Amino acid sequence: MYKSTTPENAVKIIKSNDKVYLQAAAAVPQTLVKAMTDRHEELRNVEVCQLHTEGDAPYADPKLKDSFHVNSFFLGKNVRHTLKAGNGSFTPIFLSELPLLFKRNIISIDVALIQVSPPDKHGYCSLGVTVAATLAVIENAKHVIAQVNPNMPRTHGAGIIHISELDTFVEVNDPIPGHEPSAPTPEEEKIGDYIAELIDDGSTLQMGIGNIPNAVLTRLGNHKNLGLHTEMFSDGVIDLILKDVINGNHKGVSPGRALATFLLGSKRLYDYVDDNPFIEMREADYVNNTALIAQNPKMVAINSAIEIDATGQVCADSIGKNMYSGVGGQVDFIRGASLSKGGKAIIALPSITRKGISRIVPLLKNGAGVVTTRANVHYVVTEYGVANLFGKTIKQRVQALSEIAHPNFREQISRDYFDMK
């Protein structure tokens, strides 16, 4: 009944001045992206709207700036260069509010390029590893083009669409981009120790990908009745689920389920979530809804920073005035955890960069963006300890953060801050 076409035919619907949305993270439909980019000589001023995407972004080549302009809601390394090159823009937004841009037609999408699992016997496909804002885009885009891929896990939850909702589709057999876990550094291991001590039995966790979340997870094997309500997760949770450490029994939202809006990890993760009812994938405006997050008792939000000033202001999206990533869901979860009964909002970061520069500073760099305000921050963790800033005066905060900075910078941070005043 439903017939596929070639990638080249599918993307012919894209025309100059269109806005095109790409499904995010590991779900980016690379075959369709390549076919679109191959039309660069005949296309002009196509705006490519996206969150972070894995893999290549050929349309982001500055040589194609007359054909494509990238509008990023969260910058990855494959498009970060576009801001300086002049063929890209950055739109700051909470992940929880991203679907509103499309539901309210603040950004009107002409063509959505997505990737789904093959349809089941009833004709229903799964959005697989990324829901995020995809449903809002599908509902409001003028045309929806999908690549149907047997390697896309069939995940449960809200990301189920009927094949009739696709205007065009192509069949591919592409691997899903992945991230293999890497070994934490000794400093990250120590941070993991401190954070694990803050997590009580019965807590619900939010954490992302990376060495610090992995270091935390490896230390939770003796905990009991943990839950998962998180923007995304990776391989580190699998063993804890299999050991019944993470079971969701005490969650306030989707009890007995692990809740996320996108996934990124190895093939082991994708195989594990495939047709697994324990994993519930929902839209970003649901998963990242602060009011819902706060309904989980003992909600623990673990997020990172590029740098933090001596009063607790968190820069997480830029290095000075140079944009590096985005706002994402940090504030959604920091605030939700703060409002949770027994909740803990944690910012975790190594005390210094790889170049030996302190990441706790008297003042943020000139032009640096404040993602999380000093009033939002409760716990800050480095390899040198834990600073609880909640209820602390500015003077007390400077002292507490200086004490968990690298020893080479402790006196300087406090002295420089008060000398500037």
Secondary structure, DSSP 4 states (H G I P E B T S, - for coil): ------HHHHGGG--TT-EEEE--BTT--HHHHHHHHTTTTT--SEEEEES-B-S--GGG-GGGTTTEEEEESS--TTTTTHHHHTSEEE---BGGGHHHHHHTTSS--SEEEEEEPPP-TTSEEE-TTB-BTHHHHHHH-SEEEEEE-TTS---EES-EEEGGG-SEEEE--PPPP-----PPPHHHHHHHHHHHHHPPTT-EEE--SSHHHHHHHTT-TT--SBEEB-SEE-GGGHHHHHTTSB--TT-SSSTTSEEESEE---HHHHHHHTT-TTEEE-BHHHHT-HHHHTTSTTEEEEEE-SEEETT--EE-SEETTEE-S--BTHHHHHHHHHHSTT-EEEEE--SB-TTS-BSEESSPPTT---SB-TTT--EEEETTEEEE-TT--HHHHHHHHHHTS-TTTHHHHHHHHHHH-
